[in-house]
Amino acid sequence: MREGVTEMSQRIHTIHTVSLWICIVIGIIVFGAMAYTIYAHRRSKHPEPADFHEHLGVEIIWTIIPVLILAGLAVPAAKTLIDIEDNSNASMTVLITGSQWKWHYQYLDADIDYYSNLATPTTQINSCLIDLFCDLPDEQGIAKPLRESNENYLLEVDKPLVLPANRKVRFLMTSNDVIHSWWVPDFAVKQDALPGFINEAWANVPEPGTYRGQCTELCGKDHAYMPVVVDVRPEAEFDQWVEDQRIAKELASGQAVADREKTWSLAELMEIGEGVYSTHCATCHQPNGEGQGTTYPALDGSEIATGPIPVHIDRVMNGKEATEMQAWAPQLSDRDLAAVVTYERNAWGNTTQDVVQPRTIFENR
Amino acid sequence: MVAHAEHVPHRSGLAAFIARWTLTTNHKEIGSMYLWFAFTMFFIGGALAMGIRLELFMPGIQLIDPGFYNQFVTMHGLIMVFGAVMPAFVGLANWQIPLMIGAPDMALPRLNNFSFWILPFAFTMLLSSFFMDGGAPNFGWTFYAPLSTTYGPDSTDFFIFGVHMMGISSVLGAINIMVTIFNLRAPGMKLMEMPLFVWTWLITAFLLITAMPVLAGVVTMMLTDRHFGTSFFSADGGGDPLIFQHVFWFFGHPEVYIMILPGFGIASEIIPTFARKKLFGYNSMVYATASIAFLSYIVWGHHMFAVGMPLWVEMTFMICTMFIAVPTGVKVFNWTATMWRGAMTFETPMLFAIAFVVLFTIGGFSGLMLAIVPADFQYHDTYFVVAHFHYTLYPGAIFGTMAAVYYWLPKWSGHMYDERLGKIHFWTATIAVNLTFFPMHFSGLAGMPRRIVDYSLQFADFNMLSSIGAGLLGLTQLFFLYIVIKTIRGGKPATDKVWESAEGLEWTIPSPAPLHTFETPPAWPITDAREDQAARV
């Protein structure tokens, strides 16, 4: 088990080590006795079996000794548990919301919130049967699967959760759809995110650094592609980051106004839309728009992607109830939504020539 | 397996064959059908496991896309639990309980036929979901809501119906076993004189009739949530997805012991036979089994430590769970003491029984570690858990069943199995089991979550080892199939007693066991005048 960096993860590591060694010692004694008897009391060496089959004293002893060992294990475990469950006196709170298949982080003490998506490109994930036959050249031109040169394969995100070092941070966990579980092994924090309920956990990380974990509760198709990355920074740098976010947000809203005022061409939107589609849509609807069965319908030639524009915009912005098709309005900008709708209406066999402008999306919000 | 046909009505060929096996009420024939059914399901579930391990052989997506992978994981679990392990144990119970207590048949033979014949239909329905639009159930064998309710594929309804049918089959089977044990023992056989296999099955039957209705309840709640507008598991309507987990694990934990207690019974039959020495601590074995069964009802929360339960609840479940180690330890010590100063020989059943004890104990150790809540926050839902329960189920339930088959197959078929092949099977299976599941401890501790189709590079070596082991394990079980068929078709004739110092009523009847045995109750306790008994059969 990883020792981790927080006081709690190190205490848990100690409990793990102690219990493991207790098991090993008991194992050596019991298996040793069995090995001895298998060797010494085989018929060729010990032809006459003994005739005992009860001994109250021995039976009482080997009932009581395990009880004592267990009590010895339970007490420190209980103490640690009490400390883990003490969520008081946190200096800041982050609301973590799981959804299929990304994490959303919201800093309740600052006006910051964003989604955190897997950053490993699908070209590294998908491969043919045997890697040797589908090698791709890396930057140096050496033929080698890209995956193997990526030490953070599947454990990298576009925007990590940024936290300050040496502060007690409280996490509130919830979910928008199914149950997820947020786990960072180095903090020993694993907490389920339940739809409609809020769970608590906390961490106080002494060391700045990048810590990686994953979703640990089966949450549907892309359960394996929902990593957690936490970027812990020294306090001063963290405060600077909060300030940067505030400025960035102002700039972004300025950008959004500019996007709305501009009239975009089909080509411009298609180019942006292709990128948005491959990041967010292609995992289910496939890069070629063919979908996967009825669960993830084809967009190529589909009724919605070639029918009335408002219906298409509504489906992309608001999703479809009780399916994995989620509402994208809160997740993407007006420009990206306009681009992806435009892209879907004009990609593959779809040739509507419709152009959806960011301002149309804005009016639909 | 028994080639007697005196009760067949006058039909010919295929019709006679079908009529014989569909209409039979004979406990031996039904027992054989249960075992063959379980064996078939074992290979289907095993094929799914091979698919899983092939995909996990290397990082990246090579063969199975993520959605399909989840279907594999789900169906592997469901089929192994409900289709392989449970029917195999019921099959052994059908064959052996009447023979061991001196009963002519099960107490309710027609019900027995019914409880078996539900199963092929239930599993045909479950497996057919692979071919449906939207695919098979894909939410794990634990089918947590809302993944299985709001977000489940259409085939979830077939799954629900299938689970109901399996539940009916199990409950009826359990009732039959209880009634048989309570009413049809040889005159004079006290409860505390019954063979331990019978005892463990009696306790298992109680677990079954209490746990399976809870499972039926939870799938019914799913059904009404999906189609009739209730919100048991949805916060939108005032429900709670955690209610699902509490109800499911209230079934699920007793279920875990349903899948292991008969194995304890098997080991307790086999080890004394080959140690040539009576079982050490018979009474404490019975009490330990009963206390494990009792504790199984009050520990379900240990599957849910990460869901956010109150502190005192976590503490209570931790302490209750740790207590299970005590009776389990007693059993292991008793088996060791049974071997102690015996005169042991190591035929295949004994080898499997010893491997059962050793490897199950390893699974017990990891179980103890998992019970410790703070540490469980790190182990929960990782491959450490996968390693843990496969160590209890594979060398536990499945090696237990294999030990039983090698032990009793000569009695059933009248032929000895090939000892050399049996030993080859044992050693390859034991090596393969450890090669498959031991590295999972390490990948789990290193931080690999369970049920993921693709993993980061640090886990690659462990996964490759597990996959190689799994491939070997699959092959050894095909070899087992070959050994079983070879034994049924011929081989050295088995004596009535089969094993030199075997004890119990089943060894007083001829080999192969005739279709009808103990039509008049045997004498109890068994006298040395075994000829008298043979004559009476």
Contacts between the chains, C-beta under 8 A, distances in Angstrom:
chain1	res1	chain2	res2	distance
A	1	B	375	7.9
A	1	B	378	5.7
A	1	B	379	8.0
A	1	B	445	4.6
A	2	B	378	7.8
A	2	B	445	7.8
A	2	B	446	7.4
A	2	B	447	6.4
A	8	B	374	7.8
A	9	B	378	7.8
A	11	B	374	7.3
A	12	B	374	4.8
A	12	B	375	5.7
A	12	B	377	6.9
A	12	B	378	5.9
A	15	B	372	6.1
A	15	B	374	5.8
A	15	B	375	5.2
A	16	B	369	7.1
A	16	B	375	4.8
A	16	B	378	7.0
A	19	B	368	6.9
A	19	B	369	5.0
A	19	B	372	6.0
A	19	B	375	6.7
A	20	B	369	6.7
A	23	B	365	3.9
A	23	B	366	7.9
A	23	B	368	6.6
A	23	B	369	6.7
A	26	B	365	7.5
A	27	B	361	7.1
A	27	B	362	7.3
A	27	B	365	6.4
A	30	B	332	6.3
A	30	B	333	7.5
A	30	B	336	6.5
A	30	B	361	6.7
A	31	B	358	6.2
A	31	B	361	7.7
A	33	B	336	5.5
A	33	B	340	7.6
A	34	B	336	5.4
A	34	B	339	6.8
A	34	B	354	7.3
A	34	B	357	7.4
A	34	B	358	6.8
A	37	B	336	6.9
A	37	B	339	4.7
A	37	B	340	5.0
A	37	B	341	7.4
A	37	B	342	7.6
A	37	B	344	7.7
A	38	B	339	7.0
A	38	B	344	6.7
A	38	B	346	7.8
A	38	B	354	7.2
A	41	B	275	7.6
A	41	B	339	6.5
A	41	B	340	6.6
A	41	B	341	5.4
A	41	B	342	5.3
A	41	B	343	6.9
A	41	B	344	5.7
A	42	B	343	7.5
A	42	B	344	4.9
A	42	B	345	7.0
A	42	B	346	7.4
A	43	B	276	7.4
A	43	B	343	4.2
A	43	B	344	6.1
A	43	B	345	5.2
A	46	B	341	6.8
A	46	B	342	7.5
A	46	B	343	5.6
A	46	B	344	7.9
A	47	B	343	5.4
A	48	B	343	6.4
A	49	B	275	6.7
A	49	B	276	4.3
A	49	B	277	4.3
A	49	B	341	7.0
A	49	B	342	4.6
A	49	B	343	4.3
A	50	B	277	6.5
A	50	B	340	7.7
A	50	B	341	4.0
A	50	B	342	7.1
A	51	B	277	7.2
A	51	B	278	7.6
A	52	B	280	7.4
A	52	B	341	7.8
A	53	B	277	7.3
A	53	B	278	4.0
A	53	B	279	6.5
A	53	B	280	5.2
A	53	B	281	7.2
A	53	B	282	7.1
A	53	B	338	7.7
A	54	B	280	7.1
A	54	B	281	6.1
A	54	B	282	7.8
A	54	B	283	7.7
A	55	B	280	8.0
A	55	B	281	8.0
A	55	B	337	7.9
A	58	B	337	7.4
A	59	B	281	5.8
A	59	B	284	5.4
A	59	B	330	7.1
A	59	B	333	7.9
A	59	B	334	8.0
A	62	B	329	6.7
A	62	B	330	6.6
A	62	B	333	4.7
A	63	B	326	6.1
A	63	B	329	7.8
A	63	B	330	6.0
A	66	B	325	5.9
A	66	B	326	5.1
A	66	B	329	4.8
A	67	B	326	5.9
A	70	B	322	4.7
A	70	B	323	7.3
A	70	B	325	6.2
A	70	B	326	7.3
A	70	B	368	7.9
A	73	B	322	7.1
A	73	B	372	6.5
A	74	B	318	6.9
A	74	B	319	6.0
A	74	B	322	6.0
A	74	B	372	7.8
A	77	B	318	6.8
A	77	B	372	4.6
A	77	B	373	6.4
A	77	B	374	5.7
A	77	B	375	7.3
A	78	B	315	5.9
A	78	B	318	7.5
A	80	B	374	4.4
A	81	B	311	6.8
A	81	B	314	6.4
A	81	B	315	6.8
A	81	B	318	7.7
A	81	B	373	5.1
A	81	B	374	5.3
A	82	B	311	6.6
A	84	B	374	6.0
A	84	B	377	7.4
A	85	B	311	4.6
A	85	B	314	7.9
A	124	B	60	7.4
A	125	B	60	6.0
A	125	B	61	5.6
A	125	B	454	6.3
A	126	B	60	7.1
A	126	B	61	5.2
A	127	B	60	4.5
A	127	B	61	6.7
A	127	B	62	6.0
A	128	B	62	7.2
A	129	B	62	5.5
A	129	B	63	6.9
A	130	B	62	7.7
A	131	B	58	6.9
A	131	B	60	7.2
A	145	B	60	7.7
A	147	B	59	6.1
A	147	B	60	5.7
A	147	B	457	7.4
A	148	B	457	7.0
A	150	B	457	7.6
A	151	B	457	6.6
A	152	B	456	7.2
A	153	B	59	6.4
A	153	B	456	5.2
A	153	B	457	5.3
A	154	B	59	7.7
A	154	B	454	6.3
A	154	B	455	6.8
A	154	B	456	4.7
A	155	B	456	4.9
A	173	B	308	7.9
A	177	B	146	7.3
A	177	B	150	7.9
A	177	B	151	6.9
A	178	B	144	7.8
A	178	B	146	5.5
A	178	B	147	4.4
A	178	B	150	7.9
A	178	B	151	5.8
A	179	B	144	5.9
A	179	B	146	7.5
A	179	B	147	6.9
A	179	B	241	6.2
A	181	B	306	6.1
A	181	B	381	6.4
A	183	B	381	8.0
A	183	B	449	7.3
A	185	B	378	6.5
A	185	B	447	4.5
A	188	B	374	7.7
A	188	B	377	5.8
A	188	B	378	5.7
A	189	B	377	7.4
A	190	B	306	5.2
A	190	B	377	4.9
A	190	B	378	7.0
A	190	B	380	6.0
A	190	B	381	7.6
A	191	B	306	6.2
A	191	B	308	6.4
A	192	B	306	5.2
A	192	B	307	4.7
A	192	B	308	6.2
A	194	B	235	8.0
A	194	B	241	5.6
A	194	B	242	6.7
A	194	B	307	7.0
A	194	B	308	7.3
A	195	B	146	6.3
A	195	B	234	7.9
A	195	B	235	6.0
A	195	B	241	6.3
A	196	B	234	7.3
A	196	B	235	2.2
A	196	B	236	6.8
A	196	B	240	7.5
A	196	B	241	7.3
A	197	B	235	6.4
A	197	B	240	7.0
A	197	B	241	7.7
A	197	B	242	7.4
A	197	B	308	7.5
A	199	B	307	7.6
A	199	B	308	3.7
A	200	B	308	7.3
A	213	B	447	7.2
A	214	B	447	7.7
A	214	B	449	5.2
A	214	B	452	7.4
A	215	B	449	7.1
A	216	B	306	7.8
A	216	B	380	7.0
A	216	B	381	4.1
A	216	B	382	6.9
A	216	B	449	4.2
A	216	B	450	7.6
A	217	B	144	7.6
A	217	B	306	8.0
A	217	B	381	6.1
A	218	B	70	7.1
A	218	B	73	8.0
A	218	B	139	6.9
A	218	B	140	4.8
A	218	B	144	7.4
A	218	B	147	6.9
A	218	B	450	7.9
A	218	B	451	4.5
A	219	B	147	6.7
A	220	B	70	7.4
A	220	B	138	7.7
A	220	B	147	6.3
A	220	B	151	6.5
A	221	B	66	4.9
A	221	B	67	4.4
A	221	B	70	6.6
A	221	B	138	7.8
A	222	B	66	5.9
A	223	B	66	7.6
A	223	B	70	7.5
A	223	B	451	6.4
A	223	B	452	6.1
A	223	B	453	7.7
A	224	B	66	6.6
A	224	B	449	7.9
A	224	B	452	3.6
A	224	B	453	4.9
A	224	B	454	4.7
A	224	B	455	7.1
A	225	B	66	7.7
A	225	B	454	7.4
A	292	B	65	7.6
A	292	B	67	6.7
A	293	B	133	6.2
A	293	B	134	6.1
A	293	B	135	6.9
A	294	B	133	5.1
A	294	B	134	5.7
A	295	B	67	7.3
A	295	B	134	5.1
A	295	B	135	7.2
A	295	B	153	6.6
A	322	B	150	4.9
A	322	B	151	7.1
A	323	B	151	7.4
A	324	B	151	6.7
